[in-house]
Amino acid sequence: MKINRQIIKGNRADRGWSQQHLADACDVSLRTIQRTENLGAASMETVMALAASFEIDVADLTKGAEPQQLSTAENFLPKTQIGMLFVILCTAFMGSILGACIAVLLLR
């Protein structure tokens, strides 16, 4: 779920809490808080825990959140790896077609 990471950072700073303190208050890992503040995304359970810890509504955490990007292969793999994957898949496909043709010829 996309949330406004500035609201998280601001609420935490207003209270003088460290990331570890917030993690403890939410019963999540420090890494979860770091990821939430850096990426502006969290699971619904984490968002609910954050809202409860700050005593605000869940809806308040999503105000002004950056639009969520759709996941694409380009977000996960560099273009060179996408190209390599395409070549490998094409080669495997062509190899299976060639193998089938040879099998048909040999079984005649």
Order of alpha helices (4+ residues) and beta strands (2+ residues): alpha-alpha-alpha-alpha-alpha-alpha-alpha
